Amino acid sequence: MAENMMKGMEIPKPYQNLIQVIGWEATVQLCQVFGGEAMYIPKPDRLEAAKRRYLIRKEWNGHNTIELAKKYGHSVRSIQRIVEDVGQTEDRK
């Protein structure tokens, strides 16, 4: 649908790419909310890392650090740092 719409319109290249990825309506919404602002879009690996940290914190029960390290391909110390960050964040509130 978006490709058919773009054929008859003169749409700048950056908008064409955006429309192809997220669709016309989402592009219009994005422009309405963020129009005129510079926007940084992180690489997918940063988003995946944030999701993985969230899942580790959610699944951690205080006794499964080794299992989580194996499951997520992290060292035990890395898992410990991830779950320690939660306690420090709570203390700051």
N, C-alpha and C positions, 0 to 999 in steps of 0.2 A: 504494500500500500504506500509506504513512504517513498519508494523508488518511483512509482507512478506519479506521485504528487510532485516530486522534484524534477521530473522530466520537463514539465511545462513551466517551471519557475526558475528564475535566476537566483539561486541560493549560494551564498559564499561557501567555499570549500570546508572550513571548519564546522559550519552548521550541517553540511551534508553528512560528514562523518558522524556527528552527534545524532542526527536523525536516524541514520542507518543502525546505530548501536542501541539507542534507547527509545526511538520512535518520535513521531511528530509531537504528540501531546506532552510527553515528558520533556522534550526540548523546549517547548513553549513555557512550561512551568519553570524549568530551570532558568530560562531567560527572565521570566517575571520576578523570580526571587533573587537571583544573583546578577541580573543584567548590569553591565558596566563595571563589575568588580573583577579584580584579578583573582584567579582561583587556581590553587595547586591541587592536583589529583595524584595521590600517592600510587606507587607501583603495587600490584596485587600482593606481593610477598609481605609488605608491611601490614596489609589488612589481614592476611592469613596468620601472621605472627600474633597480632592482637587477638584474633579469634582463638588461637591455640593457648595463649596465656589465660584467657577467660575460661576455657574449658578445663585447663589444669587447675585453676583456682576453684572452680565449681566441683570438680571431681575429688579434690584433695580432702582427705578425712583425718589427716595427722599421722596416719600409719601406712600410707600407700605411696610414699615418695619413690621408692625403687620401681614399683610397677608403673607409675606415671612416667618415669624417666625412660623406661623401655618402650612404653606405648607411644610416646611422642618423640623419641629419638634425641632426648636431652640427657645431660649428665645429672646425677643426683644433686650436685651443688646448684646447677641451673634451676632445677625444680624448687629447691629450697629458697633460692633468691626470688623466684616468681611468687611463691606463697608468702614469703616474708614481706614483700611489698604491700600485700593486703593489710597486714597488721600495722605497718607504718602509716598507711593511708588512713586507716581507722583512727589511729592515735592523733592525727593532725586535725580531725574534724571537731 
